[in-house]
């Protein structure tokens, strides 16, 4: 398996289609904003592919100082529950081994329509070496838990990344969750 920077339109189209399918609208940033952040060198849009160049999934990261936010991670529906996600996640941790690597997931301790999905997602990340940070955030109206790999992250670190990369447009909608 490989992580390949999505620089051609064919890869970007596959990524955008999975991005729309895999993430609720309330959690998606405008794709043009992701492209702009990538073009400025502050993000990567990665295609997950096998040796035959078959599209298996996507990983979109944002970088600020020594931090890497795994902003979006999704495996194609026909590849899920096959071990692909764990293998790709290990590749991501290796790629960013010298950075503070973290991600957001929907809160798992509140009642939700997709409660089981949220719990499975968290179990996947915990199994793959991620740990809870001591704070939760309200990100554009969605309460999120923060998980990080072998590092510590404060709310201020988190906020600074968003403010630096995405500006007031998004950062004004971020606060500590209660």
N, CA, C and O of each residue as an XYZ file, in Angstrom:
712
protein
N       0.831     -1.178      0.000
C       0.000      0.000      0.000
C       0.877      1.243      0.000
O       1.990      1.252      0.527
N       0.338      2.286     -0.607
C       1.092      3.528     -0.737
C       0.221      4.730     -0.413
O      -0.991      4.721     -0.629
N       0.861      5.755      0.105
C       0.250      7.072      0.264
C       0.832      7.943     -0.837
O       2.040      8.180     -0.875
N      -0.019      8.415     -1.726
C       0.435      9.174     -2.890
C      -0.213     10.550     -2.872
O      -1.433     10.668     -2.755
N       0.601     11.583     -2.987
C       0.040     12.932     -3.038
C      -0.877     13.040     -4.249
O      -0.489     12.703     -5.368
N      -2.076     13.506     -4.017
C      -3.081     13.609     -5.076
C      -2.876     14.923     -5.832
O      -3.456     15.953     -5.490
N      -2.056     14.860     -6.843
C      -1.753     16.063     -7.618
C      -2.473     16.094     -8.957
O      -2.548     17.144     -9.595
N      -3.008     14.949     -9.393
C      -3.738     14.969    -10.672
C      -5.244     14.927    -10.428
O      -5.709     14.507     -9.368
N      -5.975     15.363    -11.411
C      -7.431     15.520    -11.270
C      -8.138     14.191    -11.047
O      -9.129     14.139    -10.317
N      -7.655     13.123    -11.656
C      -8.286     11.819    -11.486
C      -8.256     11.391    -10.015
O      -9.273     10.962     -9.470
N      -7.099     11.507     -9.385
C      -7.009     11.161     -7.961
C      -7.873     12.093     -7.118
O      -8.582     11.648     -6.216
N      -7.810     13.385     -7.417
C      -8.610     14.345     -6.641
C     -10.100     14.055     -6.759
O     -10.831     14.192     -5.778
N     -10.562     13.659     -7.938
C     -11.985     13.342     -8.114
C     -12.391     12.152     -7.247
O     -13.448     12.180     -6.615
N     -11.561     11.108     -7.211
C     -11.862      9.938     -6.386
C     -11.883     10.324     -4.909
O     -12.754      9.892     -4.153
N     -10.921     11.134     -4.517
C     -10.852     11.575     -3.123
C     -12.074     12.413     -2.768
O     -12.680     12.212     -1.715
N     -12.437     13.345     -3.636
C     -13.585     14.201     -3.342
C     -14.876     13.379     -3.251
O     -15.710     13.641     -2.384
N     -15.049     12.398     -4.126
C     -16.246     11.548     -4.072
C     -16.322     10.791     -2.741
O     -17.384     10.748     -2.119
N     -15.208     10.193     -2.298
C     -15.204      9.466     -1.025
C     -15.379     10.432      0.142
O     -16.063     10.115      1.115
N     -14.769     11.597      0.047
C     -14.887     12.636      1.076
C     -16.360     12.986      1.308
O     -16.804     13.075      2.453
N     -17.097     13.179      0.248
C     -18.516     13.538      0.347
C     -19.332     12.360      0.875
O     -20.265     12.549      1.656
N     -18.979     11.142      0.448
C     -19.716      9.955      0.890
C     -19.441      9.631      2.361
O     -20.347      9.218      3.086
N     -18.203      9.817      2.797
C     -17.794      9.326      4.109
C     -18.029     10.293      5.259
O     -18.115      9.863      6.409
N     -18.135     11.592      4.978
C     -18.220     12.567      6.062
C     -19.502     13.376      5.967
O     -19.864     13.845      4.888
N     -20.195     13.544      7.099
C     -21.421     14.356      7.086
C     -21.091     15.798      6.712
O     -19.998     16.292      6.988
N     -22.035     16.445      6.094
C     -21.828     17.819      5.630
C     -21.363     18.738      6.756
O     -20.535     19.621      6.532
N     -21.888     18.538      7.963
C     -21.526     19.402      9.094
C     -20.054     19.280      9.463
O     -19.504     20.175     10.105
N     -19.405     18.179      9.066
C     -17.992     17.964      9.406
C     -17.047     18.278      8.248
O     -15.829     18.265      8.426
N     -17.588     18.556      7.077
C     -16.731     18.795      5.913
C     -16.384     20.266      5.756
O     -17.247     21.141      5.835
N     -15.110     20.514      5.532
C     -14.683     21.851      5.129
C     -14.909     21.949      3.620
O     -14.922     20.924      2.937
N     -15.087     23.152      3.090
C     -15.200     23.261      1.634
C     -13.957     22.648      0.970
O     -12.832     22.936      1.378
N     -14.156     21.815     -0.038
C     -13.032     21.130     -0.679
C     -12.052     22.139     -1.272
O     -10.844     21.904     -1.283
N     -12.571     23.256     -1.762
C     -11.691     24.314     -2.293
C     -10.756     24.846     -1.215
O      -9.610     25.186     -1.512
N     -11.221     24.925      0.036
C     -10.375     25.375      1.139
C      -9.266     24.356      1.399
O      -8.131     24.739      1.681
N      -9.583     23.069      1.306
C      -8.564     22.036      1.481
C      -7.512     22.123      0.375
O      -6.317     21.978      0.632
N      -7.967     22.361     -0.858
C      -7.031     22.500     -1.978
C      -6.143     23.727     -1.804
O      -4.943     23.678     -2.075
N      -6.737     24.822     -1.351
C      -5.979     26.052     -1.120
C      -4.920     25.834     -0.038
O      -3.783     26.284     -0.180
N      -5.289     25.150      1.031
C      -4.351     24.858      2.118
C      -3.235     23.949      1.616
O      -2.069     24.137      1.962
N      -3.596     22.964      0.800
C      -2.578     22.089      0.198
C      -1.637     22.892     -0.700
O      -0.418     22.733     -0.630
N      -2.205     23.747     -1.536
C      -1.394     24.537     -2.471
C      -0.437     25.482     -1.755
O       0.596     25.856     -2.309
N      -0.776     25.872     -0.526
C       0.103     26.749      0.256
C       1.196     25.961      0.981
O       2.053     26.549      1.640
N       1.166     24.620      0.858
C       2.165     23.782      1.509
C       1.851     23.449      2.950
O       2.701     22.910      3.659
N       0.633     23.763      3.402
C       0.261     23.529      4.799
C      -0.615     22.293      4.985
O      -1.095     22.029      6.088
N      -0.822     21.545      3.918
C      -1.658     20.346      4.001
C      -1.235     19.361      2.925
O      -0.583     19.717      1.944
N      -1.625     18.114      3.139
C      -1.437     17.083      2.125
C      -2.783     16.413      1.885
O      -3.539     16.139      2.817
N      -3.057     16.160      0.631
C      -4.219     15.369      0.237
C      -3.634     14.105     -0.367
O      -3.028     14.131     -1.438
N      -3.826     12.997      0.339
C      -3.176     11.742     -0.027
C      -4.181     10.709     -0.500
O      -5.240     10.521      0.099
N      -3.826     10.049     -1.581
C      -4.589      8.926     -2.090
C      -3.957      7.649     -1.546
O      -2.738      7.483     -1.585
N      -4.788      6.761     -1.045
C      -4.316      5.454     -0.589
C      -4.532      4.499     -1.753
O      -5.648      4.338     -2.246
N      -3.440      3.864     -2.184
C      -3.527      2.977     -3.345
C      -2.731      1.710     -3.094
O      -1.794      1.688     -2.297
N      -3.126      0.655     -3.794
C      -2.367     -0.589     -3.707
C      -1.342     -0.645     -4.844
O      -1.169      0.323     -5.583
N      -0.675     -1.778     -4.972
C       0.385     -1.944     -5.969
C      -0.146     -1.819     -7.398
O       0.619     -1.521     -8.315
N      -1.448     -2.042     -7.597
C      -2.060     -1.931     -8.925
C      -2.655     -0.549     -9.182
O      -3.356     -0.338    -10.172
N      -2.369      0.386     -8.284
C      -2.907      1.754     -8.350
C      -4.420      1.808     -8.182
O      -5.063      2.759     -8.627
N      -4.993      0.781     -7.535
C      -6.416      0.821     -7.212
C      -6.602      1.781     -6.044
O      -5.822      1.764     -5.092
N      -7.621      2.607     -6.114
C      -7.921      3.582     -5.068
C      -8.543      2.862     -3.879
O      -9.556      2.177     -4.025
N      -7.935      3.017     -2.694
C      -8.415      2.352     -1.486
C      -8.958      3.320     -0.438
O      -9.722      2.925      0.441
N      -8.560      4.588     -0.535
C      -9.011      5.528      0.478
C      -8.313      6.862      0.385
O      -7.605      7.151     -0.579
N      -8.526      7.675      1.413
C      -7.965      9.024      1.434
C      -7.451      9.363      2.825
O      -7.914      8.830      3.834
N      -6.490     10.259      2.842
C      -6.009     10.858      4.083
C      -5.712     12.321      3.751
O      -4.973     12.626      2.815
N      -6.301     13.209      4.535
C      -6.062     14.642      4.346
C      -5.507     15.164      5.662
O      -6.144     15.056      6.709
N      -4.313     15.730      5.590
C      -3.652     16.227      6.793
C      -3.422     17.727      6.687
O      -3.345     18.286      5.593
N      -3.315     18.357      7.833
C      -2.980     19.784      7.915
C      -1.789     19.912      8.851
O      -1.720     19.234      9.876
N      -0.842     20.793      8.489
C       0.364     20.946      9.292
C       0.534     22.388      9.750
O       0.352     23.338      8.988
N       0.889     22.512     11.024
C       1.229     23.807     11.604
C       2.340     23.561     12.616
O       2.187     22.752     13.531
N       3.444     24.251     12.450
C       4.621     24.071     13.294
C       4.971     22.590     13.360
O       5.220     21.975     12.323
N       4.996     21.998     14.565
C       5.371     20.588     14.688
C       4.149     19.679     14.823
O       4.263     18.547     15.292
N       2.977     20.178     14.409
C       1.735     19.409     14.571
C       1.183     18.973     13.223
O       1.239     19.708     12.237
N       0.653     17.764     13.206
C      -0.058     17.236     12.046
C      -1.451     16.818     12.509
O      -1.597     15.950     13.371
N      -2.452     17.434     11.937
C      -3.839     17.042     12.163
C      -4.246     16.099     11.038
O      -4.220     16.472      9.865
N      -4.621     14.882     11.401
C      -5.237     13.994     10.423
C      -6.683     14.467     10.317
O      -7.556     14.032     11.067
N      -6.908     15.354      9.383
C      -8.185     16.047      9.273
C      -9.289     15.112      8.784
O     -10.409     15.136      9.294
N      -8.961     14.297      7.800
C      -9.928     13.346      7.241
C      -9.201     12.060      6.882
O      -8.108     12.079      6.316
N      -9.831     10.944      7.224
C      -9.280      9.623      6.924
C     -10.456      8.719      6.623
O     -11.356      8.562      7.449
N     -10.451      8.126      5.444
C     -11.549      7.229      5.071
C     -11.034      6.147      4.133
O     -10.176      6.386      3.284
N     -11.570      4.979      4.307
C     -11.276      3.843      3.437
C     -12.509      3.607      2.567
O     -13.641      3.745      3.032
N     -12.284      3.253      1.313
C     -13.394      2.979      0.391
C     -14.294      1.898      0.967
O     -13.812      0.947      1.583
N     -15.610      2.040      0.768
C     -16.550      1.078      1.362
C     -16.220     -0.382      1.063
O     -16.390     -1.233      1.937
N     -15.757     -0.694     -0.139
C     -15.480     -2.097     -0.487
C     -14.179     -2.615      0.133
O     -13.852     -3.792     -0.022
N     -13.429     -1.749      0.836
C     -12.180     -2.147      1.476
C     -12.277     -2.165      3.003
O     -11.348     -2.602      3.682
N     -13.395     -1.692      3.535
C     -13.532     -1.585      4.991
C     -13.615     -2.967      5.640
O     -14.061     -3.934      5.022
N     -13.181     -3.039      6.883
C     -13.197     -4.276      7.683
C     -12.298     -5.358      7.095
O     -12.531     -6.546      7.314
N     -11.277     -4.953      6.352
C     -10.357     -5.930      5.759
C      -8.928     -5.760      6.263
O      -8.019     -6.452      5.804
N      -8.725     -4.834      7.213
C      -7.382     -4.580      7.716
C      -6.651     -3.462      6.993
O      -5.571     -3.049      7.416
N      -7.231     -2.971      5.911
C      -6.599     -1.895      5.135
C      -6.436     -0.651      5.998
O      -5.376     -0.025      5.975
N      -7.455     -0.283      6.754
C      -7.401      0.928      7.574
C      -6.251      0.916      8.561
O      -5.548      1.917      8.698
N      -6.044     -0.193      9.249
C      -4.945     -0.287     10.215
C      -3.592     -0.193      9.522
O      -2.681      0.459     10.033
N      -3.448     -0.833      8.371
C      -2.184     -0.766      7.632
C      -1.893      0.662      7.187
O      -0.768      1.145      7.315
N      -2.906      1.326      6.669
C      -2.726      2.702      6.216
C      -2.421      3.610      7.404
O      -1.586      4.509      7.304
N      -3.092      3.376      8.517
C      -2.859      4.210      9.691
C      -1.413      4.081     10.168
O      -0.812      5.067     10.593
N      -0.858      2.882     10.101
C       0.552      2.700     10.464
C       1.457      3.489      9.516
O       2.444      4.080      9.951
N       1.125      3.499      8.226
C       1.900      4.290      7.254
C       1.838      5.780      7.593
O       2.836      6.492      7.481
N       0.673      6.237      8.003
C       0.530      7.649      8.372
C       1.373      7.980      9.600
O       2.046      9.010      9.631
N       1.338      7.118     10.607
C       2.140      7.364     11.815
C       3.632      7.384     11.474
O       4.384      8.175     12.044
N       4.061      6.533     10.560
C       5.468      6.536     10.130
C       5.793      7.812      9.367
O       6.841      8.417      9.590
N       4.918      8.219      8.480
C       5.142      9.417      7.652
C       5.343     10.655      8.529
O       6.144     11.531      8.205
N       4.609     10.715      9.639
C       4.638     11.901     10.499
C       5.266     11.605     11.866
O       4.914     12.237     12.863
N       6.189     10.654     11.910
C       6.780     10.211     13.177
C       7.489     11.331     13.926
O       7.603     11.276     15.150
N       7.967     12.340     13.214
C       8.694     13.427     13.882
C       7.794     14.612     14.223
O       8.286     15.682     14.580
N       6.489     14.427     14.117
C       5.520     15.493     14.394
C       4.560     15.052     15.498
O       4.446     13.865     15.805
N       3.873     16.031     16.088
C       2.782     15.704     17.010
C       1.563     15.383     16.136
O       0.970     16.266     15.517
N       1.216     14.120     16.105
C       0.189     13.586     15.204
C      -1.109     13.403     15.983
O      -1.133     12.705     16.997
N      -2.192     14.030     15.511
C      -3.458     13.940     16.233
C      -4.641     13.987     15.280
O      -4.497     14.265     14.089
N      -5.815     13.708     15.838
C      -7.048     13.700     15.044
C      -8.238     13.998     15.937
O      -8.127     14.058     17.162
N      -9.376     14.183     15.292
C     -10.642     14.458     15.991
C     -11.628     13.347     15.653
O     -11.652     12.833     14.535
N     -12.439     12.989     16.643
C     -13.559     12.080     16.393
C     -14.780     12.637     17.113
O     -14.660     13.362     18.101
N     -15.949     12.288     16.606
C     -17.179     12.698     17.281
C     -17.204     12.099     18.683
O     -16.757     10.972     18.898
N     -17.735     12.874     19.636
C     -17.797     12.395     21.022
C     -18.489     11.047     21.098
O     -19.489     10.796     20.425
N     -17.931     10.194     21.932
C     -18.480      8.839     22.085
C     -19.294      8.687     23.359
O     -19.924      7.651     23.570
N     -19.290      9.708     24.214
C     -19.962      9.588     25.511
C     -21.305     10.310     25.563
O     -21.819     10.591     26.646
N     -21.864     10.607     24.416
C     -23.193     11.220     24.363
C     -24.096     10.368     23.465
O     -23.611      9.668     22.577
N     -25.377     10.431     23.695
C     -26.329      9.667     22.899
C     -26.384     10.274     21.488
O     -26.534     11.483     21.314
N     -26.256      9.386     20.486
C     -26.278      9.831     19.090
C     -26.864      8.729     18.217
O     -26.856      7.556     18.591
N     -27.365      9.113     17.065
C     -27.921      8.142     16.131
C     -26.867      7.129     15.684
O     -27.177      5.964     15.437
N     -25.616      7.588     15.584
C     -24.538      6.713     15.128
C     -23.597      6.314     16.273
O     -22.383      6.221     16.095
N     -24.184      6.084     17.439
C     -23.413      5.768     18.647
C     -22.452      4.604     18.433
O     -21.280      4.703     18.797
N     -22.920      3.514     17.856
C     -22.079      2.335     17.653
C     -20.929      2.651     16.695
O     -19.795      2.232     16.925
N     -21.219      3.381     15.635
C     -20.181      3.773     14.681
C     -19.105      4.619     15.373
O     -17.912      4.416     15.148
N     -19.524      5.550     16.198
C     -18.581      6.398     16.919
C     -17.688      5.554     17.838
O     -16.475      5.755     17.890
N     -18.298      4.612     18.556
C     -17.534      3.771     19.469
C     -16.552      2.873     18.711
O     -15.424      2.667     19.159
N     -16.977      2.346     17.577
C     -16.081      1.519     16.757
C     -14.914      2.337     16.226
O     -13.775      1.872     16.202
N     -15.209      3.560     15.803
C     -14.154      4.437     15.287
C     -13.118      4.716     16.379
O     -11.914      4.643     16.134
N     -13.591      5.034     17.574
C     -12.662      5.305     18.670
C     -11.854      4.053     18.998
O     -10.642      4.139     19.199
N     -12.500      2.900     19.056
C     -11.791      1.646     19.353
C     -10.706      1.383     18.302
O      -9.617      0.921     18.641
N     -10.996      1.672     17.044
C     -10.002      1.518     15.975
C      -8.768      2.371     16.256
O      -7.640      1.885     16.181
N      -8.986      3.640     16.578
C      -7.850      4.530     16.812
C      -7.089      4.174     18.087
O      -5.860      4.245     18.110
N      -7.792      3.796     19.133
C      -7.126      3.386     20.372
C      -6.284      2.132     20.109
O      -5.143      2.038     20.560
N      -6.856      1.176     19.378
C      -6.132     -0.051     19.021
C      -4.871      0.284     18.225
O      -3.874     -0.434     18.303
N      -4.918      1.367     17.468
C      -3.788      1.761     16.636
C      -2.882      2.802     17.296
O      -2.146      3.514     16.612
N      -2.942      2.888     18.629
C      -1.962      3.656     19.374
C      -2.319      5.089     19.730
O      -1.474      5.807     20.266
N      -3.524      5.525     19.455
C      -3.915      6.894     19.791
C      -4.421      6.943     21.230
O      -4.937      5.959     21.758
N      -4.260      8.118     21.854
C      -4.695      8.302     23.242
C      -5.520      9.586     23.358
O      -5.301     10.555     22.631
N      -6.480      9.563     24.299
C      -7.330     10.738     24.539
C      -6.517     11.904     25.072
O      -5.644     11.719     25.920
N      -6.794     13.095     24.583
C      -6.261     14.318     25.172
C      -7.252     14.772     26.244
O      -8.420     14.388     26.197
N      -6.807     15.585     27.213
C      -7.659     15.941     28.356
C      -8.673     17.052     28.072
O      -9.083     17.756     28.994
N      -9.074     17.216     26.838
C     -10.085     18.221     26.508
C     -10.886     17.756     25.301
O     -10.436     16.920     24.518
N     -12.076     18.315     25.170
C     -12.923     18.100     24.001
C     -13.228     19.467     23.405
O     -13.161     20.484     24.095
N     -13.561     19.484     22.127
C     -13.829     20.755     21.470
C     -15.212     20.756     20.837
O     -15.776     19.715     20.501
N     -15.729     21.955     20.691
C     -16.903     22.182     19.877
C     -16.368     22.790     18.591
O     -15.907     23.931     18.582
N     -16.428     22.031     17.508
C     -15.898     22.435     16.209
C     -17.070     22.663     15.266
O     -17.658     21.719     14.740
N     -17.390     23.917     15.067
C     -18.488     24.286     14.163
C     -19.792     23.582     14.539
O     -20.553     23.159     13.669
N     -20.039     23.463     15.846
C     -21.283     22.873     16.317
C     -21.242     21.372     16.542
O     -22.234     20.790     16.980
N     -20.114     20.732     16.250
C     -19.972     19.296     16.444
C     -18.969     19.073     17.580
O     -17.831     19.538     17.513
N     -19.403     18.357     18.622
C     -18.510     18.099     19.744
C     -17.577     16.945     19.406
O     -18.010     15.872     18.986
N     -16.277     17.194     19.600
C     -15.244     16.245     19.182
C     -14.307     15.915     20.338
O     -14.036     16.747     21.204
N     -13.820     14.676     20.325
C     -12.734     14.249     21.198
C     -11.446     14.377     20.384
O     -11.453     14.226     19.162
N     -10.349     14.655     21.075
C      -9.050     14.772     20.423
C      -8.199     13.589     20.856
O      -8.043     13.329     22.049
N      -7.650     12.872     19.876
C      -6.775     11.737     20.123
C      -5.414     12.043     19.514
O      -5.334     12.595     18.417
N      -4.348     11.690     20.217
C      -2.998     11.968     19.733
C      -2.112     10.744     19.903
O      -2.383      9.866     20.722
N      -1.049     10.707     19.111
C      -0.107      9.592     19.157
C       1.202     10.030     19.792
O       1.919     10.869     19.246
N       1.507      9.460     20.945
C       2.789      9.670     21.632
C       3.175     11.144     21.792
O       4.335     11.512     21.610
N       2.206     11.969     22.129
C       2.508     13.388     22.348
C       1.402     14.008     23.191
O       0.371     13.390     23.453
N       1.642     15.237     23.605
C       0.633     16.008     24.316
C       0.248     17.191     23.442
O       1.071     17.754     22.720
N      -1.014     17.547     23.529
C      -1.554     18.664     22.770
C      -2.490     19.431     23.696
O      -3.324     18.826     24.370
N      -2.363     20.741     23.736
C      -3.279     21.555     24.536
C      -4.381     22.106     23.628
O      -4.271     22.074     22.402
N      -5.440     22.610     24.256
C      -6.489     23.259     23.468
C      -5.908     24.431     22.690
O      -6.279     24.650     21.537
N      -5.000     25.188     23.305
C      -4.410     26.342     22.619
C      -3.609     25.909     21.392
O      -3.658     26.581     20.362
N      -2.871     24.797     21.482
C      -2.165     24.254     20.314
C      -3.160     23.956     19.199
O      -2.968     24.346     18.047
N      -4.220     23.259     19.571
C      -5.269     22.881     18.619
C      -5.861     24.126     17.956
O      -5.959     24.201     16.731
N      -6.250     25.090     18.772
C      -6.851     26.312     18.252
C      -5.877     27.054     17.334
O      -6.275     27.546     16.279
N      -4.615     27.134     17.728
C      -3.619     27.841     16.921
C      -3.464     27.215     15.540
O      -3.314     27.928     14.548
N      -3.500     25.887     15.470
C      -3.428     25.224     14.173
C      -4.588     25.668     13.296
O      -4.380     26.088     12.157
N      -5.796     25.581     13.810
C      -6.962     25.973     13.025
C      -6.900     27.446     12.615
O      -7.170     27.786     11.463
N      -6.551     28.299     13.544
C      -6.521     29.731     13.246
C      -5.475     30.043     12.181
O      -5.729     30.831     11.270
N      -4.315     29.432     12.292
C      -3.247     29.676     11.334
C      -3.587     29.150      9.939
O      -3.333     29.825      8.941
N      -4.153     27.964      9.872
C      -4.393     27.333      8.576
C      -5.704     27.740      7.915
O      -5.766     27.903      6.696
N      -6.735     27.902      8.708
C      -8.059     28.114      8.128
C      -8.645     29.478      8.457
O      -9.738     29.813      8.000
N      -7.929     30.260      9.243
C      -8.331     31.630      9.530
C      -9.578     31.745     10.375
O     -10.076     30.771     10.938
N     -10.064     32.974     10.444
C     -11.258     33.304     11.234
C     -12.472     32.537     10.746
O     -13.357     32.204     11.535
N     -12.522     32.254      9.445
C     -13.672     31.586      8.836
C     -14.087     30.347      9.628
O     -15.277     30.099      9.821
N     -13.110     29.577     10.082
C     -13.417     28.359     10.844
C     -13.084     28.530     12.317
O     -13.847     28.083     13.173
N     -11.961     29.169     12.633
C     -11.530     29.210     14.033
C     -12.496     29.954     14.951
O     -12.512     29.699     16.155
N     -13.292     30.860     14.413
C     -14.254     31.540     15.276
C     -15.374     30.607     15.734
O     -16.166     30.955     16.610
N     -15.430     29.414     15.130
C     -16.445     28.420     15.487
C     -15.852     27.282     16.310
O     -16.391     26.175     16.315
N     -14.732     27.549     17.014
C     -14.089     26.538     17.840
C     -14.048     26.999     19.284
O     -13.653     28.126     19.580
N     -14.463     26.109     20.181
C     -14.381     26.404     21.610
C     -14.194     25.096     22.374
O     -14.376     24.007     21.831
N     -13.828     25.230     23.637
C     -13.758     24.053     24.500
C     -15.179     23.541     24.716
O     -16.100     24.324     24.947
N     -15.349     22.228     24.640
C     -16.650     21.629     24.929
C     -16.767     21.442     26.425
O     -15.764     21.287     27.122
N     -17.981     21.458     26.912
C     -18.228     21.302     28.350
C     -18.286     19.854     28.743
O     -18.486     19.541     29.917
